[in-house]
Amino acid sequence: MSRTPGTTAQDFVPFATAALDFHRALNLPGGPLVTTRAELDALHAHLVSLHGLLDAHAARTGQLVPAEGEQLRTARARIWQAAEGLHSAYHAAPRPDSDEVPEPEACRVGMPEGAPELSICQRHQRTAHLVRRRTTPADLHAPFTGLVRR
């Protein structure tokens, strides 16, 4: 296996990073003071995708370089925690049509606001299932120290 960094035709991560930076530079200085539910949904989708990418890297790398794999698994857990925070923020944000804030339990029953508004909940539940299979509760609640467990 080659560990030499190289640019390939499939290396789109720098473009995703640039797109986020571009979005922030264009939309936040003159944008609304409160984050919209649509943006929280889009950010959640981004983090869930990043979680999947880190999950794939952790699985492959961990077999060959255990210390690096452990760090990637830790990063994957932290990304999930960030996605959890975005999901909670989405539910704390008022609905755009009524300014009503839904109950936190509403997500667990499916899509109480109807499609597509709560596609975030379906995405979150699918990823939560994966997280429960591949992460221990201790991993999710341990403080991050930056130290490698050996």
NORLINKA-V244566 format. One record per helix or strand. SS is the DSSP state (H for helix, E for strand). FROM is the first residue (numbers start at 1). LEN is the number of residues. Records with the same first field share a line. If there is no record, write none. Layout:
SS = FROM-LEN  FROM-LEN
This chain:
H = 13-15  37-28  66-27  104-6  119-16  137-5
